[in-house]
């Protein structure tokens, strides 16, 4: 009676050894602050090496629950609402190896603290580039064409009594025309999302692109020439004052943090064209909300399209920007496509597994030490 070939016996032996090894090795405790859905959770649930603890409700994870369950954990997967700070590090103890956030932003992570503790950080850049660029263009169009006012007019039942006039509800168009042959988009921050936004705006008739990036970076004429050749527009790196003065659409895509806090302030807004539109799909803290509300109210600029607002989500109906008819305010929907959120969740799970040493490397690890 055959007992199998030597190769099959060897394969069986290796599998048994692998299983036995996992039985002897204590499982790695992993805490997940939000259920990532049926397409992603099996990446974690199906790993025999992991003891998985998942926040059971479809709402932001409560802090007391997280601090209690993080004890002895080797890894944690968090959302933007979950602060990774000294309190969390202390609660977890020395076992914590990795914190993976399902976000491209990391303002909720105390970088000096995690660097000192030796905790690796995973995040989700690149995945949301197209989704945010799409929304940026949508907000530019909505703000320039009085989309907020127009939608409100219909939803409030005011359309039947609205008196049409030749220039009623008109706004400046983004595309070039015989009356406006030069149309300029300006970018505060010129990374991947900004360039993807430019690619979408060029077919609308944008003719010029200005950008201001990190002050510590040096000018690169070759880069500007390459962008100009790629998209068929004139491209120049300029200072903030010129960016404000010359942009018909000024798009904020700079990172948050102390260095960019209120960069777009009253001084900048007063330099903008009266027909200009400001779009912010980056971080609310980059724009001074009170100054922007005043700019809209007093007509310094034409309109604003905002996916982010300082102090969010505590933005209520009495917020000065919400009360401005020419401000289109969305509840931070930049990455809110099914495809993008699935990609972000998958990348967050793989970063977690890589940080635990269960897969080869972390696909997107934040260089904590250089930013701490």
C-alpha positions in Angstrom: 0.0 0.0 0.0 1.4 3.3 -1.1 2.0 6.0 1.6 2.6 8.8 -0.9 5.7 10.2 -2.7 8.6 11.6 -0.8 7.7 15.1 -2.0 4.1 14.9 -0.8 5.3 13.6 2.6 7.8 16.4 2.9 5.0 19.0 2.0 2.7 17.5 4.6 5.5 17.6 7.2 6.1 21.3 6.5 2.5 22.2 6.9 2.2 20.3 10.2 5.4 22.0 11.4 3.9 25.4 10.4 0.7 24.7 12.2 2.5 23.4 15.3 4.7 26.5 15.3 1.6 28.8 15.4 0.1 26.7 18.2 3.2 27.2 20.3 3.6 30.9 19.5 1.2 33.3 21.4 -1.1 35.1 19.1 -0.6 38.8 18.3 -3.4 40.9 19.7 -4.7 43.4 17.1 -7.3 46.1 17.8 -9.3 47.5 14.9 -11.3 50.7 15.6 -13.9 50.2 12.8 -15.2 47.2 10.9 -13.7 47.4 7.4 -16.4 45.4 5.7 -16.6 41.9 4.1 -14.0 42.6 1.4 -11.3 43.6 3.8 -11.8 42.1 7.2 -11.0 38.5 6.1 -7.4 39.8 5.5 -7.2 40.0 9.3 -9.7 37.5 10.5 -8.2 34.6 8.4 -4.8 35.0 9.9 -4.2 32.3 12.6 -1.4 34.4 14.1 -3.8 37.2 15.1 -6.1 37.6 18.1 -8.5 40.2 16.6 -10.5 42.7 18.6 -12.9 44.9 16.7 -14.9 47.8 17.8 -18.5 46.4 17.4 -20.5 49.5 16.5 -20.9 51.5 13.2 -19.8 54.8 14.8 -16.5 56.3 15.9 -14.7 54.1 18.4 -15.2 55.3 22.0 -11.9 56.2 23.7 -12.5 54.3 27.0 -13.1 51.1 24.9 -9.9 51.6 22.9 -7.8 52.3 26.0 -9.1 49.2 27.7 -8.7 46.9 24.7 -5.3 48.2 23.5 -3.6 46.7 26.5 -1.0 44.2 25.4 -1.8 44.7 21.7 0.9 44.4 19.0 -1.0 46.4 16.5 -3.9 48.8 16.1 -5.8 50.1 13.0 -7.3 53.5 13.6 -9.4 56.2 11.9 -8.8 60.0 11.8 -11.0 60.3 14.9 -8.6 58.0 17.0 -5.7 59.8 18.5 -2.4 57.9 18.6 -0.7 59.8 21.5 1.1 59.2 24.8 -2.1 58.1 26.4 -2.6 55.3 23.9 1.1 54.3 23.9 1.0 54.0 27.7 -2.2 52.0 27.7 -0.9 49.6 25.1 2.5 49.0 26.8 5.7 47.9 25.2 4.0 45.3 23.0 2.7 47.8 20.5 4.7 47.6 17.2 2.5 49.3 14.6 -0.4 51.7 14.3 -2.0 51.8 10.9 -4.4 54.7 10.0 -7.0 54.5 7.3 -6.2 58.1 6.1 -3.6 60.0 4.2 -3.5 62.6 6.9 -1.7 61.9 10.2 -2.5 65.0 12.4 -4.1 62.6 14.9 -0.7 60.9 15.4 1.7 62.4 17.9 4.9 61.8 15.8 7.5 62.6 18.5 5.8 60.2 20.9 5.5 57.3 18.4 9.1 57.9 17.2 10.4 57.6 20.8 8.3 54.5 21.5 9.5 52.9 18.3 6.0 52.4 16.9 5.7 52.2 13.1 3.0 54.1 11.4 1.2 53.1 8.2 -1.0 55.5 6.2 -2.8 55.5 2.9 -1.4 58.0 0.4 -2.0 57.9 -3.4 -5.1 55.8 -3.2 -7.4 58.8 -2.9 -5.7 61.0 -5.5 -8.3 60.7 -8.2 -11.3 60.9 -5.9 -10.1 64.1 -4.3 -9.2 65.6 -7.7 -12.7 64.8 -9.0 -14.3 66.5 -6.0 -12.0 69.5 -6.3 -13.2 70.2 -9.8 -16.8 69.7 -8.7 -16.4 72.3 -6.0 -14.7 74.7 -8.3 -17.6 74.5 -10.7 -20.2 74.7 -8.0 -18.6 77.7 -6.4 -18.1 79.6 -9.6 -21.6 78.9 -11.0 -23.4 79.7 -7.8 -24.3 76.0 -7.3 -25.0 76.4 -3.6 -27.5 79.3 -4.1 -29.2 77.6 -7.0 -29.7 74.3 -5.2 -31.0 76.1 -2.1 -33.4 78.1 -4.3 -35.0 74.9 -5.6 -35.0 73.0 -2.3 -36.6 75.9 -0.5 -39.4 76.1 -3.0 -38.4 79.5 -4.2 -37.9 78.7 -7.9 -41.6 79.5 -9.0 -41.3 82.9 -7.5 -37.8 83.6 -8.7 -37.7 86.5 -11.1 -35.5 85.7 -14.1 -33.1 88.4 -15.3 -30.4 88.4 -18.0 -27.6 88.2 -15.4 -29.5 86.5 -12.5 -27.5 83.7 -10.8 -24.7 84.2 -13.3 -21.1 83.5 -12.2 -17.6 83.5 -13.8 -17.0 80.5 -16.0 -13.8 78.4 -15.6 -13.2 78.0 -19.2 -11.5 80.6 -21.4 -13.7 82.6 -23.8 -13.5 85.5 -26.2 -14.3 87.7 -23.2 -11.8 86.0 -20.9 -9.1 84.4 -23.1 -6.7 83.8 -20.1 -7.9 81.6 -17.3 -5.5 80.7 -14.5 -5.7 78.1 -11.8 -3.4 78.5 -8.8 -2.4 75.7 -6.4 -1.3 76.2 -2.8 0.6 72.9 -2.7 1.5 71.1 -5.9 1.7 67.4 -5.2 -0.1 64.4 -6.8 -3.6 65.6 -6.1 -3.0 69.1 -7.4 -1.5 67.7 -10.6 -4.4 65.3 -11.1 -6.7 68.3 -10.6 -4.9 70.3 -13.2 -5.2 67.4 -15.6 -9.0 67.5 -15.2 -9.2 71.3 -15.4 -7.2 71.7 -18.7 -10.0 70.3 -20.9 -12.4 73.0 -19.4 -10.2 75.7 -20.9 -7.7 76.6 -18.2 -4.7 78.2 -20.0 -2.3 79.0 -17.2 -1.2 77.2 -14.0 0.6 78.9 -11.0 1.7 77.1 -7.9 3.3 77.7 -4.6 4.9 74.8 -2.8 7.0 74.1 0.3 9.1 77.2 0.9 12.2 75.0 1.7 12.1 73.4 -1.7 14.1 75.0 -4.6 12.8 76.1 -7.9 13.1 73.5 -10.7 12.5 75.0 -14.2 12.8 71.5 -15.7 9.8 70.4 -13.5 7.7 73.3 -14.6 8.6 72.7 -18.3 7.7 69.0 -18.0 4.3 69.9 -16.4 3.7 72.5 -19.1 4.5 70.1 -21.9 2.4 67.3 -20.4 -0.8 69.4 -20.0 -0.4 72.0 -22.7 -0.6 75.1 -20.4 1.8 77.7 -19.1 3.2 76.8 -15.7 5.1 78.9 -13.2 6.1 78.6 -9.6 5.3 81.9 -7.8 5.1 83.4 -4.4 1.9 83.5 -2.3 1.1 87.1 -3.2 1.2 86.5 -6.9 -0.7 83.3 -6.5 -3.5 85.2 -4.8 -3.5 88.1 -7.3 -3.5 86.1 -10.5 -5.6 83.0 -9.8 -9.1 82.8 -11.1 -9.5 79.5 -9.2 -7.2 79.1 -6.1 -7.0 75.5 -4.9 -5.7 74.8 -1.4 -4.0 71.4 -1.3 -1.3 72.0 1.3 -0.9 69.7 4.3 -2.3 70.7 7.7 -0.2 71.5 10.8 1.4 74.5 12.5 3.4 75.6 9.5 0.4 76.0 7.3 -2.1 77.3 9.9 -4.2 80.1 8.4 -1.8 80.6 5.5 -4.9 81.8 3.6 -5.8 84.7 5.8 -7.4 88.2 5.4 -4.3 89.6 3.8 -4.2 86.8 1.1 -8.0 87.0 0.5 -7.9 90.8 0.0 -5.4 90.3 -2.8 -7.6 87.9 -4.8 -9.8 88.9 -7.7 -13.4 89.8 -7.0 -14.3 87.1 -9.6 -12.0 84.5 -8.0 -13.1 81.2 -6.4 -11.3 79.5 -3.5 -11.4 75.8 -3.2 -10.1 73.9 -0.2 -10.0 70.1 -0.3 -6.9 69.7 2.0 -7.2 70.7 5.6 -9.6 73.2 7.2 -6.8 74.8 9.3 -5.0 76.2 6.3 -7.9 78.7 5.7 -9.0 81.3 8.3 -12.8 80.6 8.3 -13.7 84.0 9.8 -11.7 85.9 7.2 -13.1 83.8 4.4 -16.7 84.4 5.6 -16.0 88.1 5.6 -14.4 87.9 2.2 -17.6 86.3 0.8 -19.9 88.6 2.7 -18.1 91.8 1.5 -17.4 90.6 -2.0 -13.6 90.4 -1.9 -13.9 87.1 -3.8 -16.7 85.5 -5.8 -17.2 82.2 -4.0 -15.8 79.2 -2.1 -16.0 75.5 -2.4 -15.0 73.7 0.8 -14.7 70.1 1.6 -12.9 70.8 4.8 -13.5 73.5 7.5 -11.5 74.3 10.6 -13.1 72.7 13.7 -14.9 70.0 11.7 -17.2 68.1 12.3 -18.5 70.8 14.7 -19.8 72.9 11.8 -23.5 73.7 12.4 -26.1 75.7 10.6 -25.0 78.9 12.4 -21.4 78.6 11.3 -20.4 81.8 9.4 -19.4 79.9 6.3 -22.5 77.8 6.2 -24.6 81.0 6.4 -22.8 82.5 3.3 -24.8 81.8 0.1 -21.7 81.6 -2.1 -20.0 79.1 0.1 -20.5 75.4 -0.9 -19.6 73.4 2.2 -19.4 69.6 2.1 -18.8 67.3 5.1 -15.3 66.1 4.1 -16.2 63.8 1.2 -12.9 63.9 -0.6 -12.2 60.2 -0.5 -15.8 59.1 -0.4 -16.0 56.8 -3.4 -16.6 53.1 -3.0 -13.5 52.3 -4.9 -11.3 54.7 -3.0 -12.5 53.7 0.5 -12.0 50.0 -0.4 -8.5 50.8 -1.5 -7.8 52.7 1.6 -9.1 50.0 3.9 -7.1 47.3 2.1 -3.9 49.3 2.3 -4.5 50.0 6.0 -4.9 46.3 6.7 -1.8 45.4 4.6 0.2 48.1 6.4 -0.9 46.5 9.7 0.1 43.0 8.6 3.5 44.3 7.3 4.2 46.1 10.6 3.5 43.0 12.5 6.0 41.0 10.3 3.2 38.8 8.9 3.8 40.1 5.4 6.9 41.4 3.7 7.1 45.1 4.4 4.6 47.9 4.9 3.3 49.1 1.5 3.0 52.7 2.8 5.0 53.5 5.9 5.3 57.0 7.2 8.8 58.2 7.8 8.1 59.1 11.4 11.6 60.2 12.4 12.0 62.8 9.6 8.7 64.4 10.5 8.8 64.1 14.3 
